[in-house]
Amino acid sequence: MKLLGLIAAAGIALAAPLALAQENPVKAGVEAWERGDYKAAVDRWRSPALKGDADAQFNLGQAYKLGRGVPADLDQAEAWYGKAAAQGHEQAEASYGLALFANGRRDKAAPWLQRAAGRGDPRAQYVLGTMYFNGDAVPKDWVRAYALVTRSSQSGLAEASGALAQMDKYMSVQDRQAALTLARKYEQEANRAPLPGTDRPPVEVASAQPPRPTPIRTPPRTTPGPTPVPVRTSPAPAPAGPAIRDGGWRLQLGAFGDPGNARKLWSQVGGRFPGRSVAYVKSGNLTKVLVGPFASRADAAGACRGVSPCVPVSN
């Protein structure tokens, strides 16, 4: 049996927070969205989006994906995400890859998911990992699959933890050990800041042949792998609440000499911070656990109640 029922292609692509720019129409649109006036938000974003504003384009993609202020339309969401992604908008790159996957264009989704997964996006890591596990538009590679889904699970994505449990039924101890070593390498690479201008995608990537990553060699298997079955898709669920605004505040939950302890802490307390994401940031020999975003220091301090250590920090 193949991994999966776990990828609800549109559903797993959890909506990212809306992008907030300095331009007044985009900012006004975000404020309208947060009030629940979705039509006004869309009306504010459309003009700057048509003029090429990447934040407005990404936000329109969010509106079409969620069906807020406009009818739900994943094709339109994909189109707007693609326009923003072509300009190097990082949130849009991940969402574009996920939308391409959900719309059945998985060969075109692969390079965008690879780029987003390389920066540590847990949604992209999860979907790309299952693609490698199943040999879906990329070469089958269970070690790489397990490493990617491990990274996603460490970020708190529940679907990834479920996928790992299924993978464990097929993976040898040797392969799992190799995968965990690779997962640590991916974490180190994600924590390195890219040089300016080195992470800009070519505009036409989505219409080009996707690059084939070099598969990691695995020992010959004495038993057959899972038989592929179609991955089920389902409509995206409505979000639990309004978009979370990034006001430049995060929570630091500690700093650890052993990165494994940083991940262990998040696995224990991550459920207290719904809708927020975790980042493991290297600082000398320590790994800091940063959680966010939060709209203000007051919001961050409120989320700290009952958690120790927990300190609000600004970007």
Residue pairs with C-beta under 8 A, 6 or more apart in sequence:
1 226
1 227
1 229
2 134
2 226
2 227
2 228
2 229
2 231
3 130
3 133
3 134
3 163
3 166
3 167
3 226
4 130
4 134
4 163
4 166
4 229
4 231
4 232
5 231
5 232
6 12
6 130
6 159
6 162
6 163
6 166
7 126
7 127
7 130
7 159
7 231
7 232
7 233
8 232
8 233
8 234
9 98
9 101
9 102
9 127
9 231
9 233
9 234
10 65
10 74
10 102
10 233
10 234
10 235
10 236
11 233
11 234
11 235
11 236
11 237
12 98
12 123
12 126
12 127
12 159
13 65
13 95
13 98
13 99
13 101
13 102
13 123
13 127
13 236
14 123
14 157
15 62
15 65
15 66
15 236
15 239
15 243
16 62
16 91
16 94
16 95
17 91
17 243
17 244
17 245
17 246
17 293
18 30
18 33
18 58
18 59
18 62
18 243
18 245
19 26
19 30
19 54
19 55
19 58
19 59
19 89
19 91
20 26
20 27
20 30
20 55
20 245
20 246
21 27
21 53
21 55
21 56
23 48
23 53
23 55
23 56
25 44
25 45
25 47
25 48
25 56
26 44
26 45
26 48
26 53
26 55
26 56
26 59
28 44
29 40
29 41
29 42
29 43
29 44
29 45
29 56
29 59
30 41
30 59
30 243
30 245
32 38
32 40
32 41
32 44
33 41
33 59
33 68
33 69
33 242
33 243
34 242
34 243
34 245
36 242
38 63
38 68
38 69
39 69
39 70
40 69
41 59
41 63
41 68
41 69
42 60
42 63
42 68
42 69
42 70
43 69
45 56
45 59
45 60
45 63
46 56
46 60
48 55
48 56
49 56
49 57
49 59
49 60
49 80
49 83
52 83
52 87
54 83
54 84
54 87
54 88
54 89
54 92
55 84
55 89
57 80
57 81
57 83
57 84
57 87
57 89
57 92
58 80
58 81
58 84
58 89
58 91
58 92
58 95
60 76
60 80
61 76
61 77
61 78
61 79
61 80
61 81
61 84
61 92
61 95
61 96
61 99
62 68
62 77
62 95
62 243
63 69
63 70
64 70
64 71
64 72
64 73
64 74
64 76
64 77
64 80
65 72
65 74
65 77
65 95
65 99
65 236
66 72
66 236
66 238
66 239
67 73
70 76
72 235
72 236
74 99
74 102
74 103
74 236
75 103
77 95
77 99
78 96
78 99
78 100
78 103
81 92
81 95
81 96
81 99
82 92
82 96
82 206
84 91
84 92
84 96
85 92
85 93
85 95
85 96
85 112
85 201
85 206
86 201
86 203
86 205
86 206
88 199
88 200
88 201
90 116
90 119
93 112
93 115
93 116
93 201
94 112
94 113
94 116
94 121
94 123
94 124
96 112
96 206
97 109
97 110
97 111
97 112
97 113
97 115
97 116
97 124
97 127
98 109
98 113
98 123
98 124
98 127
100 106
100 108
100 109
100 112
100 206
101 109
101 113
101 127
101 131
102 233
106 131
106 136
106 137
107 137
107 209
107 210
108 206
108 207
108 210
109 127
109 137
110 128
110 131
110 137
110 138
110 210
111 201
111 205
111 210
111 211
112 124
112 201
112 205
112 206
113 124
113 127
113 128
113 131
114 124
114 128
114 211
114 213
115 199
115 201
116 123
116 124
117 124
117 125
117 128
117 148
117 151
117 186
118 186
118 189
118 190
119 190
119 199
120 151
120 155
120 187
120 190
120 279
122 151
122 152
122 155
122 156
122 157
122 160
122 277
123 152
123 157
125 148
125 149
125 151
125 152
125 155
125 160
126 148
126 149
126 152
126 157
126 159
126 160
126 163
128 138
128 148
129 144
129 145
129 146
129 147
129 148
129 149
129 152
129 160
129 163
130 136
130 145
130 149
130 163
130 231
131 137
131 138
131 145
132 138
132 139
132 140
132 141
132 142
132 144
132 145
132 148
133 140
133 142
133 145
133 146
133 149
133 163
133 167
134 140
134 226
134 228
134 231
135 228
136 228
136 231
137 210
138 212
138 213
139 212
139 213
139 215
140 215
140 225
141 215
141 216
141 218
142 167
142 170
142 171
142 175
142 179
142 218
142 225
143 175
143 178
143 179
143 182
143 216
143 218
144 179
144 182
144 213
144 215
144 216
145 167
145 179
146 164
146 167
146 171
146 175
146 176
146 179
146 180
146 183
147 179
147 180
147 182
147 183
147 186
148 183
148 186
149 160
149 163
149 164
149 167
150 160
150 164
150 179
150 180
150 183
151 183
151 186
151 187
151 190
152 160
153 160
153 161
153 163
153 164
154 183
154 187
154 263
154 266
154 267
155 266
155 277
155 278
156 266
156 267
156 270
156 271
156 277
156 278
168 176
170 225
170 226
171 179
172 219
172 221
174 219
175 218
175 219
178 216
178 218
182 216
184 259
187 259
187 280
191 280
191 281
191 282
202 208
240 274
240 275
241 275
244 275
244 276
244 293
244 294
244 295
245 293
245 295
246 292
246 293
246 294
246 295
247 293
247 294
247 295
247 296
247 299
248 293
248 314
248 315
249 292
249 293
249 294
249 295
249 296
249 297
249 299
249 300
249 312
249 313
249 314
249 315
250 279
250 290
250 291
250 292
250 293
250 294
250 300
250 312
250 313
250 314
250 315
251 273
251 290
251 291
251 292
251 294
251 300
251 303
251 304
251 307
251 310
251 311
251 312
251 313
252 288
252 289
252 290
252 309
252 310
252 311
252 312
252 313
253 265
253 266
253 269
253 289
253 290
253 291
253 307
253 309
253 310
254 262
254 265
254 288
254 289
254 309
255 262
255 283
255 286
255 287
255 288
255 289
256 262
256 265
256 286
256 287
256 289
257 285
257 286
257 287
258 287
259 280
259 287
262 280
262 287
262 288
262 289
263 280
265 289
266 278
266 289
266 291
269 307
270 278
272 303
272 306
272 307
273 291
273 303
276 291
276 292
276 293
276 294
276 303
277 291
277 292
278 289
278 290
278 291
279 289
279 290
279 291
279 292
280 287
280 288
280 289
280 290
281 287
281 288
281 290
282 288
290 313
292 300
294 300
294 303
294 312
297 312
297 314
300 312
301 312
303 310
304 310
304 311
304 312
